[in-house]
Amino acid sequence: MINAANITDNIYYIGVNDRETYLFENLWPLDKGVSYNSYLINDEKIAIIDTVKNTKIGDFIEKIQSQIGDKTIDYLIINHMEPDHSGAIKEITEKYPNITIVGNKKTFDILESFYGKMENYHVVDDGDILNLGSHQLKFYLTPMVHWPETMMTYEIKNKVIFTGDAFGGFGTLDGGIFDDEVNLEFYTDEIRRYYSNIVGKYGAMVQKALKKLKDETVDIKVVAPTHGPVWRSNPDTIIKYYDLWSRGEAEEGVVIVYGSMYGNTQKMADHIARQLSTKGIKNIRIYDASKTHVSYIISDIWRFKGLILGSCAYNTGLFPSMETVVHKIENSQLKNRYLGIFGTSTWSGGGVSNLSLFAQKMKWQQVGPSVEAKSSPKEESFKACDEIANEMAEKLISGRE
């Protein structure tokens, strides 16, 4: 069956692909789709770990039956209650009425608020163990990664950790399921976009979860998230990415984001980019905030150390698309970036002044002057833009090893 796979003996991937949904959480574009990963352990006691979105229930039930036939399921373990992973709970409990639902106290509060009260709960806490026969499951509570009830389930025998949304990413699993079967460059971009937009705000809680696993000396051979590839060859790779991103670390490079009505602010963006290039900066990304969805912009802002924002004035304020970008950055709680500011105004102002207020809130280190051209940039404005680029390049280059 397509997309069914053995992770280890008697542990199966039973996830599904979603190429139909246009916006994840009705917000984030799914140009490359998304997978909803679920897992089955076939032992003396049979356990399913997480389910799938309600639009994929038929495929999900079919995959379960292909592995266990007419056997019953003993346990449904819920690492995360968000509906793209809990959407099949009611159908599973109706098909297997004697099933026991395993979660922590907060799990069941949310479960009942979505689906009503159910029977046969088994409440677990940090370090509790559930015996399936030859497999034992140990539970680690990881609240606010990225909901309050999130937890991870560790299969002790084969050292597989089922992590919920942690370590997941956008993108369907097109044939390959494991990290050694897919193009990781493709998935890394989509994993970072997922992290920066969905999980990034909770970086401190990600660090706490990573510390818990380290302090418990959890030996991880396979990372099995609820979205994206299963990491069996190099699980440290995805763990290191999450550690890096949750600490706010970044690569050398600059993201330039601008909002422009008639092309004048865009001219300043292009000028700054060219000057950065002449100073030896190679990773430069320019985004028109009106044409690129903010999720892609945020992903690169998480990736690179330098950020330069430009906006024309619009009705005495920021250009609307730039307002969206700025709000999303504020909400992400991203730290430790170098920031440059530029823009244009004619009769009111409001673009550059509001970007300056944003800079004060974020408390990042600003490079160069805040440059505001009158209507269209002239020689003096371009020279001031050079100052932004030169100082940005100097800061970035000084950080090279």
Buried (B, 14 or more C-beta within 10 A) or exposed (E): EEBBBEBBEBBBBBBBBBEEBEEBEEEBBBEBBBBBBBBBBBBEBBBBBBBBBBBBBEBBBEBBEEBBEEEEBBBBBBBBBBBBBBBBBBBBBEBBEEBBBBBBEBBBEBBEEEBEEBEEBBEBEEEBEBEBEEBBBBBBBBBBBBBBBBBBBBBBBBBBBBBBBBBBBBBBBBEBBBBEBBEBEEBBBBBBBBBBBBBBBBBEBBBBBBEBBEEEEBEBBBBBBBBBBBBBEEBEBBBEBBBBBBBBEBEBBBBBBBBBEEEBBBBBBBBBBBBBBEBEBEBBBBBBBBEBBBBBBBBBBBBBBBBBBBBBBBEEBBBEBBBBBBEBBEEBEBEEBBBBBBBBBEEEBBBBBBBBEBBEEBEBEBBBBBBBBBEBBEEEBBEBBBBBBBBBBEBBEEEEE
